[in-house]
Amino acid sequence: METTSTPRRPKPGTQCAIILDILERTAPGFAGLDILMHQARCGAVHSVIAKLRTTYGFNIENRQRTGKDGRRLSSYRLIPAPAFE
């Protein structure tokens, strides 16, 4: 039986798939929470990220910083899976 290092993929058109697509397009950089919320029409991005991590096996990093106005700003990035030979 052949093994693969590529995680399963969410069903196309779902919030999971849309957010994963954004993270893949912005890799290796970060995608802001506001962008993910707007483009995926998702108010619970943190829940979708958790599902991508636990159900689909993606390694996603969260970065939080404080903006000039004191607001907490969150962003996410996809960490590529190691290549196996």
C-alpha positions as semicolon CSV with decimal commas, in nm:
position;residue;x (nm);y (nm);z (nm)
1;M;0,000;0,000;0,000
2;E;0,140;0,338;-0,102
3;T;0,149;0,620;0,153
4;T;0,140;0,987;0,073
5;S;0,242;1,300;0,260
6;T;-0,043;1,500;0,107
7;P;-0,342;1,552;0,339
8;R;-0,697;1,482;0,225
9;R;-0,876;1,779;0,072
10;P;-1,208;1,936;0,173
11;K;-1,504;1,927;-0,064
12;P;-1,482;2,206;-0,326
13;G;-1,693;2,515;-0,257
14;T;-1,702;2,469;0,120
15;Q;-1,563;2,726;0,361
16;C;-1,282;2,481;0,437
17;A;-1,189;2,456;0,069
18;I;-1,208;2,833;0,016
19;I;-0,988;2,912;0,317
20;L;-0,740;2,639;0,220
21;D;-0,721;2,784;-0,132
22;I;-0,647;3,131;0,008
23;L;-0,377;2,992;0,237
24;E;-0,220;2,800;-0,053
25;R;-0,220;3,110;-0,275
26;T;-0,061;3,329;-0,009
27;A;0,199;3,070;0,100
28;P;0,460;3,110;0,233
29;G;0,313;3,436;0,357
30;F;0,029;3,503;0,598
31;A;-0,338;3,570;0,514
32;G;-0,517;3,814;0,742
33;L;-0,825;3,708;0,934
34;D;-1,028;3,985;0,769
35;I;-0,945;3,851;0,421
36;L;-1,033;3,494;0,518
37;M;-1,362;3,606;0,675
38;H;-1,463;3,817;0,376
39;Q;-1,366;3,582;0,093
40;A;-1,498;3,264;0,259
41;R;-1,803;3,443;0,404
42;C;-1,713;3,285;0,734
43;G;-1,753;3,439;1,079
44;A;-1,583;3,148;1,255
45;V;-1,252;3,120;1,072
46;H;-1,085;2,977;1,383
47;S;-1,326;2,679;1,370
48;V;-1,254;2,618;1,002
49;I;-0,879;2,637;1,069
50;A;-0,923;2,383;1,352
51;K;-1,109;2,151;1,115
52;L;-0,837;2,186;0,848
53;R;-0,582;2,092;1,114
54;T;-0,763;1,802;1,282
55;T;-0,980;1,649;1,010
56;Y;-0,761;1,712;0,706
57;G;-0,414;1,714;0,862
58;F;-0,290;2,054;0,745
59;N;-0,024;2,237;0,947
60;I;-0,146;2,596;0,984
61;E;0,036;2,860;1,187
62;N;-0,140;3,147;1,363
63;R;0,025;3,483;1,421
64;Q;-0,124;3,752;1,643
65;R;-0,004;4,106;1,678
66;T;-0,137;4,429;1,820
67;G;-0,229;4,701;1,574
68;K;-0,151;5,069;1,622
69;D;-0,503;5,121;1,754
70;G;-0,461;4,846;2,016
71;R;-0,672;4,583;1,835
72;R;-0,547;4,225;1,819
73;L;-0,484;4,127;1,457
74;S;-0,471;3,760;1,363
75;S;-0,333;3,598;1,049
76;Y;-0,270;3,243;0,933
77;R;-0,030;3,064;0,701
78;L;-0,001;2,715;0,563
79;I;0,317;2,530;0,654
80;P;0,413;2,294;0,371
81;A;0,432;1,923;0,452
82;P;0,784;1,779;0,440
83;A;0,867;1,598;0,118
84;F;0,941;1,229;0,154
85;E;1,153;1,040;-0,094
